[in-house]
Amino acid sequence: MKGGSCALTGHRILPDGLDRKLLFDELETLIKEGYDHFFCGMAEGFDLLTLGFLVELKERYPLCLEACIPFQGQESSFSEENRKLYRDLLLRCDRITTLFPHYKKGCFLIRDRYMADCSDLIFAYCTKRTGGTAYTVRYAEQTGKKIKFSRSAPSSGDKE
């Protein structure tokens, strides 16, 4: 494949035992498979972590990183540390798509559908049956999108 696009989706709260090296390697494998345009929802947790890895990988591979922001000021409820990370990563993105000027009911799900609709592949870290990540995975299944699940979750002996 050449020039494929991939949407990233995952939980905001990540377990301590998340295998970050494996997650990095999974992203690099996607790039080697031909995915070079990544859509990131810019939420805390999985989104910012994977975008940070992709910024690092962009030093070795030609990538297009697109921030998909549900509304202007999304980061205002983040911790100070995550607001700084958000702003730093936003500066490293090639494209910024902001869907609404202010918060609007349903804007996160609209953002999730936008990313899925624009992508060839959904790369998901999904360990729950509820929430935005599970919604995005179900939406992708219903629309016939290819989905790849990260294997970076801790082993069953670890707790989230």
Beta strands, then each sheet from edge to edge (+ up, - down):
strand 1: 4-10
strand 2: 35-40
strand 3: 64-71
strand 4: 95-100
strand 5: 121-125
strand 6: 146-149
sheet 1: 4+ 3+ 2+ 1+ 5+ 6+
end
